[in-house]
């Protein structure tokens, strides 16, 4: 997963930009961007976890199927 984007780093960058913003609309936009990046991070982590679980179960499913045929 070395080429996966670092969503949490982007979220932290947006938070820093929001904290430094002097205009309310800019601050709010950067906070919305932070929330979006964090949601993408959660989705990515969920996808990776699901993939790992699916790959771990895959050999067990194959061996069970082969035994019954």
Phi and psi in degrees as a GROMACS rama.xvg file:
@    title "Ramachandran Plot"
@    xaxis  label "Phi"
@    yaxis  label "Psi"
@TYPE xy
-64.0285  -26.8333  UNK-2
-95.4047  7.78821  UNK-3
-75.488  141.342  UNK-4
-66.282  149.069  UNK-5
-92.7556  88.0298  UNK-6
-63.0264  -38.3727  UNK-7
-68.2963  -34.1419  UNK-8
-66.076  -40.3938  UNK-9
-64.0945  -39.6835  UNK-10
-62.837  -42.3572  UNK-11
-63.6314  -38.8386  UNK-12
-62.5015  -43.8211  UNK-13
-63.5113  -38.9394  UNK-14
-63.4687  -43.7034  UNK-15
-62.3984  -41.1764  UNK-16
-65.4866  -37.6738  UNK-17
-65.4273  -42.613  UNK-18
-64.4313  -31.267  UNK-19
-86.9667  -12.9469  UNK-20
-68.7248  141.14  UNK-21
-101.398  -18.6935  UNK-22
-97.7583  134.996  UNK-23
-59.3324  -43.2681  UNK-24
-65.9117  -34.7008  UNK-25
-68.9945  -44.2863  UNK-26
-58.943  -46.5693  UNK-27
-64.0297  -39.915  UNK-28
-64.4632  -42.8306  UNK-29
-67.741  -34.0792  UNK-30
-68.6122  -37.0821  UNK-31
-65.2918  -40.2626  UNK-32
-64.1985  -40.6339  UNK-33
-58.736  -46.4453  UNK-34
-60.6212  -40.142  UNK-35
-65.1695  -43.8633  UNK-36
-62.8536  -40.6542  UNK-37
-65.0426  -39.0395  UNK-38
-63.4831  -40.0881  UNK-39
-64.4676  -36.9296  UNK-40
-63.5993  -44.2181  UNK-41
-62.4547  -44.0575  UNK-42
-61.5061  -43.2717  UNK-43
-62.6746  -44.3621  UNK-44
-63.4857  -40.2068  UNK-45
-63.9643  -41.622  UNK-46
-63.8436  -44.2969  UNK-47
-63.5301  -44.0521  UNK-48
-61.4408  -43.3171  UNK-49
-63.6892  -41.4665  UNK-50
-63.4269  -43.6757  UNK-51
-62.3749  -44.9473  UNK-52
-63.8752  -42.0341  UNK-53
-64.6841  -42.7209  UNK-54
-67.8968  -34.5025  UNK-55
-68.8707  -36.1879  UNK-56
-79.5352  -23.4358  UNK-57
-57.1773  -48.3451  UNK-58
-62.2119  -36.8561  UNK-59
-65.4977  -39.7545  UNK-60
-66.2208  -43.5814  UNK-61
-62.7914  -43.8825  UNK-62
-67.8534  -35.8048  UNK-63
-66.1031  -42.1649  UNK-64
-65.2311  -40.7908  UNK-65
-68.3836  -34.0369  UNK-66
-69.0641  -32.5369  UNK-67
-85.5626  -12.1861  UNK-68
